[in-house]
Amino acid sequence: MEEDYDIIVVGSGPNGLAAAIKLQSEGLQVLLIEGKETIGGGMRTAELTLPGFRHDICSAVHPTALASPFMASLPLHGHGLRYIWPEIDCAHPFDDGSAAHLERSVRRSAASLGQDTKAYCDIYTDLASYWCDIAPDVLGPLTFPSCPRNMLKFGMRALQPATWFARHFRTRAGKGLWAGMAAHSLQPLSNYATSAIGLVLTASGHDGGWPVPEGGSQAIADAMGSLFTSMGGTVHTGYYVRSLEELPHARAVLLDVTPRQLLDIAGDRLSAFYRWQLKRYRYGMGVFKIDWALDEPIPFKAEACRRAGTVHLGNTLEEIVHSEKQAAQGKLAGNPFVLLTQPSIIDHKRSPEGKHTAWAYCHVPHGSVADRTEAIENQVERFAPGFKDVILARNTMNTIAMQDYNPNYVGGDINGGVIDIGQLFTRPAWRRSPYRTSAKGVYLCSSSTPPGGGVHGMCGYHAAVRVLKDLGHPRR
């Protein structure tokens, strides 16, 4: 790496790739450096169990990729990316064999909620009417919105604790479906702003759906990497950056890392006050994940679950609230809330003919080394009797394994830090621009900046826009 570049991006997750693509498209010469031998960050696919069974190591289902204004603007289809949509985006089963579900149609989704049909239609028909107008502001840093009236309407709902918002619904089905969506926030559902994640995921489902990339999430990384290099960008893999001193000269460096790695890589260049802020940054609960090779599809009791790409296993609102509270308090829930995906029901490239793959995870205390295999598989068996009999092989990852795989998953936290009211707008520190560090020419572009975790690339995009402004580079 003797050659000088205009820009260097360290880390090739969705945000690092997005930043690199944006800056290269503006006529700057960009070098993208990745520590592993392949690009992708959380977008990687591998044979984790048996030959021929392809598993997504981290992200698998991608509603925010479609909701992302930047990702949606990229010609990734021309670089081999193809999305596939399940019949039902997400199903939420109950002990009696029934299930609520999310699909593209607001009315069809609402029809699974009985007496909550009208309440659901009122909420999401209204949100769908202006979602496209506010999505760029929702998926970005705190700024004056382009549609202030609609953004205020969304914000009044999004800032509520999910347990408050659940009062819009009267039935077990309505409350349970909502709780499963909000539990993606990885924090107690009584926390302020936990409704934001639930609203974004549901709105995204009604807008573009919850698709999976054909062949696995690696396909997104490969398409973004192909686009970047086709524009003249340079990729260097297999080089783990431990200090800024290792890098060639550049006008700006963007780091797709969390505050902990930022301190290690650039701590000597940062101001004392900024270092103090970074050291106070809070990481949240972790995840315990299982990948399965299956002899046949998961035998869910509820038909909707057999046709869904994603299944939330948590039964009632009360049970999910308890599970998330336990994990946040450093305890292990007996019946943990489980997020499960089964992409092979629609993507036949994931497994040998007639066989299937699935993965699931539950939330656990930060840094937990507890083995949750039995607890997760018991939850699946609870709603799919006979599930354990179709397991051919499994691969498990606790929070330490998750962090070893990707250092950004500190303590198993896949969101790059808690996205609660205290860090929703000020991640990773209270600054005029969250993407600037205190060191001139050094920027942060990871999920530890707004809008947070997810395969949407918007953290990287906004960081790149900040760099362009600071360099005085005329945007095309």
Salt bridges, closest charged atoms under 4 A:
GLU26 OE2 - LYS22 NZ 2.93
GLU34 OE2 - ARG44 NH2 3.18
ASP56 OD2 - ARG350 NH1 3.03
GLU87 OE1 - ARG307 NH1 3.08
ASP95 OD1 - ARG382 NE 2.79
ASP96 OD2 - ARG172 NH2 2.85
GLU103 OE2 - HIS101 NE2 2.82
GLU103 OE1 - ARG108 NE 2.77
ASP122 OD2 - LYS118 NZ 2.80
ASP126 OD1 - LYS153 NZ 3.42
ASP126 OD2 - ARG157 NH1 3.74
GLU214 OE2 - ARG82 NH1 2.87
GLU214 OE1 - LYS349 NZ 3.70
GLU245 OE2 - ARG269 NH2 3.28
ASP291 OD1 - HIS55 ND1 3.79
ASP291 OD2 - LYS289 NZ 2.38
ASP295 OD1 - LYS355 NZ 2.38
GLU303 OE2 - ARG307 NE 3.70
GLU319 OE2 - ARG382 NH1 2.69
GLU324 OE1 - HIS363 ND1 2.44
ASP347 OD2 - ARG350 NE 2.68
GLU377 OE2 - ARG394 NE 2.69
ASP420 OD2 - ARG282 NH1 2.85
ASP470 OD1 - ARG436 NH2 2.77
ASP470 OD1 - ARG466 NH2 3.03
